[in-house]
């Protein structure tokens, strides 16, 4: 796969991640307007606020590569950009698993008790971390050594139309 194709694929994947993160942020933003929100304890409301902040952080992290591609790389496909996208994508998964675990602990805790909710939330976050980071940690060859190292021009069709 050429560097230009990898750049296009990376930008397309970021768009998909951004869509999912925006949907989850929407759920977080509407939570205080639900009737059951008033039943939450102050501690649970603080956890919900923390999860909301984490989701905003995730959105910010996911926006960063597209903006960098347009501003810093001037729309060009570079090895440096691919490495940046890889680092940002890798970094984004940790706060997402934390937000997932915290939200699930509240939801399950309300239904089955706080001990079960806390264990289920911690387990869910750990499983997410394991599934997202595990393959990379297990594999010694997780870097693509075949990746082009030249600063090829990105074809117009592969350039991001959104920033």
N, C-alpha and C positions, 0 to 999 in steps of 0.2 A: 504494500500500500504506500503510495507516495505521501510526502509530507503535506501536500495540499489536501489530499483526501483525508488524512488523519486530522487535519485542522477542521475540515468541514464536519467530519464525524464527531469530533469533540464539541464543536459548537452546537450541533444538533442534539447531542446527548445532554448538554447543559440546558437547552431549551426544555427538554422533557423533564429534567430534574426540577427546573424552575416552575413548571406547571404544577407538578406534584406538591412542591413546597408552598406555592401560592394557595392551593386548595386547602392544605393543612393549616396555613396561616389564617385563612378565612374561617375555618372551624374554631380556631383559637379566639379570633376576634368576636365571633358571635356568642361564645360561651357565657359572658356576663349578662347577656340579654335573655337567657333561658330561665324558666321558673325555678329549676332545681339549683341554680347557682346560689340563690339566697340561702339554701340549706347547707352549703359548704361551710366548714369552719374557717376561721381566719387563716390558719395554717394552710389549708387546702387552697384558699384563694391566693395566698402568696405563691404557692407552687404553680398555680395556673398563670400567675403574672410572670413568674420565672420562665415557664415554658413558652409564653408569648414572646418574651425577650429573646429566648434561644431561637425561636422560629424567625424572628426578625434578623438575627445574626446569620442564620442559614441563608436567608434570602440575599443578604448583603454579600455573603461569600459566593453565592451562585451568580450574582450580577457582575462581580469583579472580572472574571475572565473575558466576557464579551466586551466590556469597556476597555480592558487592556488591549485586546485584539485590535480595536478601532483606534485607540489613542496611541499606545506605546508601539505596537507592531505595525501601525498604519495599514491594517487589513492584510498584511502579508503572512504567509505560512512560515513559521520559524521553529526550529528545534526548541528554542527558549520558551516559546508560547506553549508548545505541547507539554513541556516539563512543568510549566506554571499551572496549566489546566489539571494535570495529574495531581500536583500537590494540593491544589484547592479542592478538587473532588475528594481526595483522600481525607483532607482536613474536615470537610463538611459532614462526613459520616458520623464522627464522634458526637458532636452536639445533637445531631438528629437522633441518634440512639438514646441519648440522655433524655431528650424531650419525649420520645416515644415511651420510655420506661416510666417517667414521671406521670405522664398522662394516663397510662394504663394502670399505674398503681392507684390513682385516684378513682378511676372508673370501676376497677375490680374491687377496691377497698370499700366503696359505697355499697356494692352488692353483696360481698362475701366477708367483709371484715378487714380491718386494716393490716393485720398480720399477713393474711393471704394476699391482699392487694399489694403490699410492699414486696413480698417474695415474688409475686407474679410480675410486677413492674421491673424489679431487679433482674429476674430471669429473662424477661423479654428484651430488655436493654442489652444484656450480656449475649443473648442469642443473636441479636442484630449485629452487635460488634463482631461476634465470631464469624457470622456469615459474610459480613462486609470486609473485614480485615483478615480473616483466617486464610483465605486462598493466597493472599499476598505474603503473609508471614510464613506460610508453609513452603511456598515456591521460592527457590533460590534465583530463578530466572524470570522474575516478574517484570523486568525492564525489557523493552523491545529493542534488541540489539540490531535489528534490521532497519530501524527507523532512519530515514534520510537525515543527513547532517547539514545539507546545504540550505541556504536561505532562498528556496524556490519561491517564485511569485505565486500567490494564490489566484486561481482563475476567478474571474468575476462571479461566476455562478456559485463558487464556494464561499464567497465573502459573506459575512454576517450583514443582514439588512436591518437588524435591530441592535441597539447598544445597551 
